[in-house]
Amino acid sequence: MPNPPILFDPEFVPFVAGGYSLALLGAVLLLASAIWWSWASDGVRLQPKPSLWRALTGAAWVFFVGGIVWQLAGYVGIGAVTWSR
């Protein structure tokens, strides 16, 4: 089965696939932080939360939201999404 031509489009890959990859990285980091918190705390709420966990979670949210914004900007940039005036 041949590869889809969209994967070789010079506009699609940096603008949209880069944002998708960043959002996916954020989702994986959020999952990893949830697993770590569940493992380390055994369901008990610890105060204060470890700074490394807060940094990981914060970075994951920034990556996830930034990736979605990057994708939307990429779709608008390549003309796949337009708004009527």
PDB file as gemmi writes it, atoms N, CA and C in Angstrom:
CRYST1    1.000    1.000    1.000  90.00  90.00  90.00 P 1                      
ATOM      1  N   MET A   1       0.847  -1.176   0.000  1.00  0.00           N  
ATOM      2  CA  MET A   1       0.000   0.000   0.000  1.00  0.00           C  
ATOM      3  C   MET A   1       0.894   1.241   0.000  1.00  0.00           C  
ATOM      4  N   PRO A   2       0.731   2.151  -0.944  1.00  0.00           N  
ATOM      5  CA  PRO A   2       1.592   3.330  -1.024  1.00  0.00           C  
ATOM      6  C   PRO A   2       1.279   4.331   0.088  1.00  0.00           C  
ATOM      7  N   ASN A   3       2.285   5.140   0.419  1.00  0.00           N  
ATOM      8  CA  ASN A   3       2.104   6.178   1.431  1.00  0.00           C  
ATOM      9  C   ASN A   3       1.180   7.271   0.912  1.00  0.00           C  
ATOM     10  N   PRO A   4       0.362   7.848   1.795  1.00  0.00           N  
ATOM     11  CA  PRO A   4      -0.503   8.945   1.346  1.00  0.00           C  
ATOM     12  C   PRO A   4       0.331  10.150   0.911  1.00  0.00           C  
ATOM     13  N   PRO A   5      -0.042  10.819  -0.170  1.00  0.00           N  
ATOM     14  CA  PRO A   5       0.755  11.956  -0.647  1.00  0.00           C  
ATOM     15  C   PRO A   5       0.780  13.128   0.333  1.00  0.00           C  
ATOM     16  N   ILE A   6      -0.175  13.197   1.247  1.00  0.00           N  
ATOM     17  CA  ILE A   6      -0.207  14.312   2.200  1.00  0.00           C  
ATOM     18  C   ILE A   6       1.026  14.310   3.096  1.00  0.00           C  
ATOM     19  N   LEU A   7       1.597  13.128   3.345  1.00  0.00           N  
ATOM     20  CA  LEU A   7       2.772  13.049   4.208  1.00  0.00           C  
ATOM     21  C   LEU A   7       4.010  13.652   3.557  1.00  0.00           C  
ATOM     22  N   PHE A   8       3.983  13.847   2.262  1.00  0.00           N  
ATOM     23  CA  PHE A   8       5.124  14.416   1.561  1.00  0.00           C  
ATOM     24  C   PHE A   8       4.855  15.845   1.089  1.00  0.00           C  
ATOM     25  N   ASP A   9       3.737  16.411   1.486  1.00  0.00           N  
ATOM     26  CA  ASP A   9       3.400  17.787   1.123  1.00  0.00           C  
ATOM     27  C   ASP A   9       4.277  18.743   1.927  1.00  0.00           C  
ATOM     28  N   PRO A  10       5.064  19.595   1.269  1.00  0.00           N  
ATOM     29  CA  PRO A  10       5.985  20.469   1.998  1.00  0.00           C  
ATOM     30  C   PRO A  10       5.288  21.517   2.869  1.00  0.00           C  
ATOM     31  N   GLU A  11       4.003  21.788   2.633  1.00  0.00           N  
ATOM     32  CA  GLU A  11       3.289  22.727   3.490  1.00  0.00           C  
ATOM     33  C   GLU A  11       2.655  22.031   4.683  1.00  0.00           C  
ATOM     34  N   PHE A  12       2.121  20.841   4.485  1.00  0.00           N  
ATOM     35  CA  PHE A  12       1.375  20.156   5.536  1.00  0.00           C  
ATOM     36  C   PHE A  12       2.282  19.711   6.678  1.00  0.00           C  
ATOM     37  N   VAL A  13       3.412  19.148   6.351  1.00  0.00           N  
ATOM     38  CA  VAL A  13       4.252  18.525   7.378  1.00  0.00           C  
ATOM     39  C   VAL A  13       4.728  19.516   8.431  1.00  0.00           C  
ATOM     40  N   PRO A  14       5.365  20.635   8.090  1.00  0.00           N  
ATOM     41  CA  PRO A  14       5.838  21.507   9.165  1.00  0.00           C  
ATOM     42  C   PRO A  14       4.718  22.250   9.885  1.00  0.00           C  
ATOM     43  N   PHE A  15       3.644  22.589   9.183  1.00  0.00           N  
ATOM     44  CA  PHE A  15       2.614  23.401   9.796  1.00  0.00           C  
ATOM     45  C   PHE A  15       1.604  22.599  10.607  1.00  0.00           C  
ATOM     46  N   VAL A  16       1.202  21.459  10.124  1.00  0.00           N  
ATOM     47  CA  VAL A  16       0.148  20.697  10.787  1.00  0.00           C  
ATOM     48  C   VAL A  16       0.716  19.494  11.530  1.00  0.00           C  
ATOM     49  N   ALA A  17       1.558  18.721  10.891  1.00  0.00           N  
ATOM     50  CA  ALA A  17       2.093  17.518  11.539  1.00  0.00           C  
ATOM     51  C   ALA A  17       2.988  17.874  12.719  1.00  0.00           C  
ATOM     52  N   GLY A  18       3.673  19.002  12.662  1.00  0.00           N  
ATOM     53  CA  GLY A  18       4.478  19.445  13.799  1.00  0.00           C  
ATOM     54  C   GLY A  18       3.614  19.739  15.010  1.00  0.00           C  
ATOM     55  N   GLY A  19       2.485  20.397  14.802  1.00  0.00           N  
ATOM     56  CA  GLY A  19       1.553  20.673  15.892  1.00  0.00           C  
ATOM     57  C   GLY A  19       0.929  19.403  16.437  1.00  0.00           C  
ATOM     58  N   TYR A  20       0.622  18.465  15.551  1.00  0.00           N  
ATOM     59  CA  TYR A  20       0.063  17.187  15.992  1.00  0.00           C  
ATOM     60  C   TYR A  20       1.075  16.446  16.858  1.00  0.00           C  
ATOM     61  N   SER A  21       2.329  16.450  16.445  1.00  0.00           N  
ATOM     62  CA  SER A  21       3.376  15.777  17.218  1.00  0.00           C  
ATOM     63  C   SER A  21       3.544  16.424  18.590  1.00  0.00           C  
ATOM     64  N   LEU A  22       3.500  17.746  18.636  1.00  0.00           N  
ATOM     65  CA  LEU A  22       3.632  18.453  19.909  1.00  0.00           C  
ATOM     66  C   LEU A  22       2.453  18.151  20.827  1.00  0.00           C  
ATOM     67  N   ALA A  23       1.237  18.119  20.282  1.00  0.00           N  
ATOM     68  CA  ALA A  23       0.057  17.786  21.080  1.00  0.00           C  
ATOM     69  C   ALA A  23       0.123  16.346  21.572  1.00  0.00           C  
ATOM     70  N   LEU A  24       0.615  15.459  20.742  1.00  0.00           N  
ATOM     71  CA  LEU A  24       0.763  14.062  21.143  1.00  0.00           C  
ATOM     72  C   LEU A  24       1.802  13.919  22.253  1.00  0.00           C  
ATOM     73  N   LEU A  25       2.904  14.655  22.152  1.00  0.00           N  
ATOM     74  CA  LEU A  25       3.906  14.653  23.208  1.00  0.00           C  
ATOM     75  C   LEU A  25       3.307  15.150  24.517  1.00  0.00           C  
ATOM     76  N   GLY A  26       2.519  16.205  24.463  1.00  0.00           N  
ATOM     77  CA  GLY A  26       1.857  16.715  25.664  1.00  0.00           C  
ATOM     78  C   GLY A  26       0.917  15.696  26.276  1.00  0.00           C  
ATOM     79  N   ALA A  27       0.177  14.988  25.443  1.00  0.00           N  
ATOM     80  CA  ALA A  27      -0.745  13.969  25.947  1.00  0.00           C  
ATOM     81  C   ALA A  27       0.011  12.820  26.609  1.00  0.00           C  
ATOM     82  N   VAL A  28       1.111  12.409  26.014  1.00  0.00           N  
ATOM     83  CA  VAL A  28       1.912  11.329  26.599  1.00  0.00           C  
ATOM     84  C   VAL A  28       2.520  11.778  27.930  1.00  0.00           C  
ATOM     85  N   LEU A  29       2.993  13.020  28.000  1.00  0.00           N  
ATOM     86  CA  LEU A  29       3.538  13.531  29.254  1.00  0.00           C  
ATOM     87  C   LEU A  29       2.462  13.650  30.332  1.00  0.00           C  
ATOM     88  N   LEU A  30       1.257  14.055  29.948  1.00  0.00           N  
ATOM     89  CA  LEU A  30       0.157  14.101  30.917  1.00  0.00           C  
ATOM     90  C   LEU A  30      -0.178  12.706  31.438  1.00  0.00           C  
ATOM     91  N   LEU A  31      -0.186  11.737  30.552  1.00  0.00           N  
ATOM     92  CA  LEU A  31      -0.433  10.365  30.973  1.00  0.00           C  
ATOM     93  C   LEU A  31       0.675   9.874  31.898  1.00  0.00           C  
ATOM     94  N   ALA A  32       1.924  10.195  31.563  1.00  0.00           N  
ATOM     95  CA  ALA A  32       3.045   9.785  32.409  1.00  0.00           C  
ATOM     96  C   ALA A  32       2.973  10.445  33.782  1.00  0.00           C  
ATOM     97  N   SER A  33       2.589  11.715  33.835  1.00  0.00           N  
ATOM     98  CA  SER A  33       2.483  12.375  35.135  1.00  0.00           C  
ATOM     99  C   SER A  33       1.331  11.805  35.952  1.00  0.00           C  
ATOM    100  N   ALA A  34       0.245  11.422  35.308  1.00  0.00           N  
ATOM    101  CA  ALA A  34      -0.870  10.805  36.030  1.00  0.00           C  
ATOM    102  C   ALA A  34      -0.474   9.436  36.585  1.00  0.00           C  
ATOM    103  N   ILE A  35       0.247   8.666  35.788  1.00  0.00           N  
ATOM    104  CA  ILE A  35       0.713   7.358  36.265  1.00  0.00           C  
ATOM    105  C   ILE A  35       1.683   7.531  37.419  1.00  0.00           C  
ATOM    106  N   TRP A  36       2.593   8.495  37.280  1.00  0.00           N  
ATOM    107  CA  TRP A  36       3.564   8.742  38.358  1.00  0.00           C  
ATOM    108  C   TRP A  36       2.860   9.168  39.641  1.00  0.00           C  
ATOM    109  N   TRP A  37       1.910  10.097  39.530  1.00  0.00           N  
ATOM    110  CA  TRP A  37       1.198  10.570  40.711  1.00  0.00           C  
ATOM    111  C   TRP A  37       0.406   9.436  41.356  1.00  0.00           C  
ATOM    112  N   SER A  38      -0.218   8.624  40.555  1.00  0.00           N  
ATOM    113  CA  SER A  38      -0.983   7.501  41.086  1.00  0.00           C  
ATOM    114  C   SER A  38      -0.069   6.494  41.774  1.00  0.00           C  
ATOM    115  N   TRP A  39       1.082   6.248  41.199  1.00  0.00           N  
ATOM    116  CA  TRP A  39       2.037   5.299  41.767  1.00  0.00           C  
ATOM    117  C   TRP A  39       2.653   5.841  43.058  1.00  0.00           C  
ATOM    118  N   ALA A  40       3.066   7.101  43.028  1.00  0.00           N  
ATOM    119  CA  ALA A  40       3.795   7.681  44.153  1.00  0.00           C  
ATOM    120  C   ALA A  40       2.897   7.988  45.347  1.00  0.00           C  
ATOM    121  N   SER A  41       1.681   8.441  45.093  1.00  0.00           N  
ATOM    122  CA  SER A  41       0.846   8.880  46.202  1.00  0.00           C  
ATOM    123  C   SER A  41      -0.123   7.818  46.673  1.00  0.00           C  
ATOM    124  N   ASP A  42      -0.315   6.778  45.892  1.00  0.00           N  
ATOM    125  CA  ASP A  42      -1.238   5.708  46.245  1.00  0.00           C  
ATOM    126  C   ASP A  42      -2.641   6.258  46.517  1.00  0.00           C  
ATOM    127  N   GLY A  43      -3.017   7.261  45.749  1.00  0.00           N  
ATOM    128  CA  GLY A  43      -4.346   7.846  45.872  1.00  0.00           C  
ATOM    129  C   GLY A  43      -4.483   8.860  46.982  1.00  0.00           C  
ATOM    130  N   VAL A  44      -3.434   9.134  47.715  1.00  0.00           N  
ATOM    131  CA  VAL A  44      -3.494  10.089  48.813  1.00  0.00           C  
ATOM    132  C   VAL A  44      -3.034  11.449  48.297  1.00  0.00           C  
ATOM    133  N   ARG A  45      -3.754  12.482  48.660  1.00  0.00           N  
ATOM    134  CA  ARG A  45      -3.374  13.825  48.232  1.00  0.00           C  
ATOM    135  C   ARG A  45      -2.264  14.341  49.136  1.00  0.00           C  
ATOM    136  N   LEU A  46      -1.089  14.523  48.561  1.00  0.00           N  
ATOM    137  CA  LEU A  46       0.060  15.018  49.311  1.00  0.00           C  
ATOM    138  C   LEU A  46       0.150  16.531  49.166  1.00  0.00           C  
ATOM    139  N   GLN A  47       0.482  17.204  50.239  1.00  0.00           N  
ATOM    140  CA  GLN A  47       0.648  18.654  50.200  1.00  0.00           C  
ATOM    141  C   GLN A  47       2.033  19.003  50.664  1.00  0.00           C  
ATOM    142  N   PRO A  48       2.800  19.804  50.038  1.00  0.00           N  
ATOM    143  CA  PRO A  48       2.584  20.284  48.680  1.00  0.00           C  
ATOM    144  C   PRO A  48       2.998  19.231  47.658  1.00  0.00           C  
ATOM    145  N   LYS A  49       2.524  19.406  46.472  1.00  0.00           N  
ATOM    146  CA  LYS A  49       2.882  18.464  45.412  1.00  0.00           C  
ATOM    147  C   LYS A  49       4.359  18.643  45.057  1.00  0.00           C  
ATOM    148  N   PRO A  50       5.025  17.560  44.659  1.00  0.00           N  
ATOM    149  CA  PRO A  50       6.441  17.676  44.287  1.00  0.00           C  
ATOM    150  C   PRO A  50       6.641  18.646  43.119  1.00  0.00           C  
ATOM    151  N   SER A  51       7.697  19.436  43.197  1.00  0.00           N  
ATOM    152  CA  SER A  51       7.930  20.449  42.157  1.00  0.00           C  
ATOM    153  C   SER A  51       8.227  19.813  40.804  1.00  0.00           C  
ATOM    154  N   LEU A  52       8.867  18.654  40.786  1.00  0.00           N  
ATOM    155  CA  LEU A  52       9.129  17.982  39.518  1.00  0.00           C  
ATOM    156  C   LEU A  52       7.823  17.545  38.858  1.00  0.00           C  
ATOM    157  N   TRP A  53       6.885  17.059  39.653  1.00  0.00           N  
ATOM    158  CA  TRP A  53       5.582  16.657  39.120  1.00  0.00           C  
ATOM    159  C   TRP A  53       4.831  17.869  38.574  1.00  0.00           C  
ATOM    160  N   ARG A  54       4.873  18.987  39.300  1.00  0.00           N  
ATOM    161  CA  ARG A  54       4.195  20.202  38.833  1.00  0.00           C  
ATOM    162  C   ARG A  54       4.829  20.720  37.545  1.00  0.00           C  
ATOM    163  N   ALA A  55       6.156  20.642  37.452  1.00  0.00           N  
ATOM    164  CA  ALA A  55       6.840  21.083  36.236  1.00  0.00           C  
ATOM    165  C   ALA A  55       6.477  20.184  35.055  1.00  0.00           C  
ATOM    166  N   LEU A  56       6.438  18.882  35.270  1.00  0.00           N  
ATOM    167  CA  LEU A  56       6.079  17.941  34.209  1.00  0.00           C  
ATOM    168  C   LEU A  56       4.649  18.170  33.738  1.00  0.00           C  
ATOM    169  N   THR A  57       3.746  18.350  34.669  1.00  0.00           N  
ATOM    170  CA  THR A  57       2.348  18.575  34.314  1.00  0.00           C  
ATOM    171  C   THR A  57       2.166  19.908  33.600  1.00  0.00           C  
ATOM    172  N   GLY A  58       2.836  20.943  34.092  1.00  0.00           N  
ATOM    173  CA  GLY A  58       2.736  22.250  33.438  1.00  0.00           C  
ATOM    174  C   GLY A  58       3.290  22.226  32.026  1.00  0.00           C  
ATOM    175  N   ALA A  59       4.444  21.600  31.850  1.00  0.00           N  
ATOM    176  CA  ALA A  59       5.024  21.499  30.512  1.00  0.00           C  
ATOM    177  C   ALA A  59       4.122  20.681  29.594  1.00  0.00           C  
ATOM    178  N   ALA A  60       3.526  19.632  30.121  1.00  0.00           N  
ATOM    179  CA  ALA A  60       2.644  18.799  29.308  1.00  0.00           C  
ATOM    180  C   ALA A  60       1.440  19.599  28.821  1.00  0.00           C  
ATOM    181  N   TRP A  61       0.836  20.402  29.693  1.00  0.00           N  
ATOM    182  CA  TRP A  61      -0.305  21.221  29.283  1.00  0.00           C  
ATOM    183  C   TRP A  61       0.105  22.253  28.244  1.00  0.00           C  
ATOM    184  N   VAL A  62       1.273  22.872  28.430  1.00  0.00           N  
ATOM    185  CA  VAL A  62       1.753  23.859  27.457  1.00  0.00           C  
ATOM    186  C   VAL A  62       1.983  23.194  26.103  1.00  0.00           C  
ATOM    187  N   PHE A  63       2.608  22.013  26.090  1.00  0.00           N  
ATOM    188  CA  PHE A  63       2.834  21.294  24.836  1.00  0.00           C  
ATOM    189  C   PHE A  63       1.514  20.915  24.175  1.00  0.00           C  
ATOM    190  N   PHE A  64       0.571  20.404  24.961  1.00  0.00           N  
ATOM    191  CA  PHE A  64      -0.694  19.943  24.411  1.00  0.00           C  
ATOM    192  C   PHE A  64      -1.484  21.098  23.794  1.00  0.00           C  
ATOM    193  N   VAL A  65      -1.679  22.162  24.541  1.00  0.00           N  
ATOM    194  CA  VAL A  65      -2.451  23.309  24.043  1.00  0.00           C  
ATOM    195  C   VAL A  65      -1.688  24.009  22.913  1.00  0.00           C  
ATOM    196  N   GLY A  66      -0.370  24.134  23.059  1.00  0.00           N  
ATOM    197  CA  GLY A  66       0.429  24.737  22.000  1.00  0.00           C  
ATOM    198  C   GLY A  66       0.373  23.937  20.713  1.00  0.00           C  
ATOM    199  N   GLY A  67       0.355  22.616  20.821  1.00  0.00           N  
ATOM    200  CA  GLY A  67       0.246  21.775  19.638  1.00  0.00           C  
ATOM    201  C   GLY A  67      -1.086  21.935  18.926  1.00  0.00           C  
ATOM    202  N   ILE A  68      -2.155  22.064  19.700  1.00  0.00           N  
ATOM    203  CA  ILE A  68      -3.469  22.258  19.079  1.00  0.00           C  
ATOM    204  C   ILE A  68      -3.535  23.618  18.384  1.00  0.00           C  
ATOM    205  N   VAL A  69      -3.013  24.649  19.050  1.00  0.00           N  
ATOM    206  CA  VAL A  69      -2.989  25.978  18.429  1.00  0.00           C  
ATOM    207  C   VAL A  69      -2.124  25.968  17.170  1.00  0.00           C  
ATOM    208  N   TRP A  70      -0.992  25.289  17.227  1.00  0.00           N  
ATOM    209  CA  TRP A  70      -0.096  25.187  16.067  1.00  0.00           C  
ATOM    210  C   TRP A  70      -0.821  24.509  14.907  1.00  0.00           C  
ATOM    211  N   GLN A  71      -1.556  23.439  15.201  1.00  0.00           N  
ATOM    212  CA  GLN A  71      -2.302  22.751  14.139  1.00  0.00           C  
ATOM    213  C   GLN A  71      -3.341  23.670  13.511  1.00  0.00           C  
ATOM    214  N   LEU A  72      -4.107  24.353  14.359  1.00  0.00           N  
ATOM    215  CA  LEU A  72      -5.140  25.244  13.820  1.00  0.00           C  
ATOM    216  C   LEU A  72      -4.530  26.351  12.974  1.00  0.00           C  
ATOM    217  N   ALA A  73      -3.435  26.933  13.458  1.00  0.00           N  
ATOM    218  CA  ALA A  73      -2.747  27.964  12.671  1.00  0.00           C  
ATOM    219  C   ALA A  73      -2.204  27.374  11.369  1.00  0.00           C  
ATOM    220  N   GLY A  74      -1.740  26.146  11.419  1.00  0.00           N  
ATOM    221  CA  GLY A  74      -1.235  25.491  10.215  1.00  0.00           C  
ATOM    222  C   GLY A  74      -2.327  25.248   9.194  1.00  0.00           C  
ATOM    223  N   TYR A  75      -3.486  24.804   9.661  1.00  0.00           N  
ATOM    224  CA  TYR A  75      -4.602  24.583   8.733  1.00  0.00           C  
ATOM    225  C   TYR A  75      -5.042  25.885   8.085  1.00  0.00           C  
ATOM    226  N   VAL A  76      -5.067  26.954   8.873  1.00  0.00           N  
ATOM    227  CA  VAL A  76      -5.422  28.265   8.297  1.00  0.00           C  
ATOM    228  C   VAL A  76      -4.314  28.723   7.342  1.00  0.00           C  
ATOM    229  N   GLY A  77      -3.057  28.471   7.723  1.00  0.00           N  
ATOM    230  CA  GLY A  77      -1.929  28.905   6.904  1.00  0.00           C  
ATOM    231  C   GLY A  77      -1.868  28.228   5.547  1.00  0.00           C  
ATOM    232  N   ILE A  78      -2.245  26.960   5.478  1.00  0.00           N  
ATOM    233  CA  ILE A  78      -2.182  26.260   4.185  1.00  0.00           C  
ATOM    234  C   ILE A  78      -3.484  26.398   3.398  1.00  0.00           C  
ATOM    235  N   GLY A  79      -4.477  27.050   4.007  1.00  0.00           N  
ATOM    236  CA  GLY A  79      -5.723  27.308   3.298  1.00  0.00           C  
ATOM    237  C   GLY A  79      -6.748  26.200   3.422  1.00  0.00           C  
ATOM    238  N   ALA A  80      -6.551  25.261   4.310  1.00  0.00           N  
ATOM    239  CA  ALA A  80      -7.519  24.184   4.477  1.00  0.00           C  
ATOM    240  C   ALA A  80      -8.745  24.656   5.248  1.00  0.00           C  
ATOM    241  N   VAL A  81      -8.586  25.691   6.062  1.00  0.00           N  
ATOM    242  CA  VAL A  81      -9.685  26.253   6.836  1.00  0.00           C  
ATOM    243  C   VAL A  81      -9.748  27.741   6.526  1.00  0.00           C  
ATOM    244  N   THR A  82     -10.929  28.207   6.165  1.00  0.00           N  
ATOM    245  CA  THR A  82     -11.117  29.631   5.905  1.00  0.00           C  
ATOM    246  C   THR A  82     -12.390  30.091   6.593  1.00  0.00           C  
ATOM    247  N   TRP A  83     -12.460  31.381   6.847  1.00  0.00           N  
ATOM    248  CA  TRP A  83     -13.657  31.973   7.404  1.00  0.00           C  
ATOM    249  C   TRP A  83     -14.218  32.960   6.392  1.00  0.00           C  
ATOM    250  N   SER A  84     -15.532  32.911   6.214  1.00  0.00           N  
ATOM    251  CA  SER A  84     -16.143  33.862   5.290  1.00  0.00           C  
ATOM    252  C   SER A  84     -16.279  35.211   6.005  1.00  0.00           C  
ATOM    253  N   ARG A  85     -16.174  36.280   5.214  1.00  0.00           N  
ATOM    254  CA  ARG A  85     -16.223  37.615   5.814  1.00  0.00           C  
ATOM    255  C   ARG A  85     -17.572  38.238   5.637  1.00  0.00           C  
TER     256      ARG A  85                                                      
END                                                                             
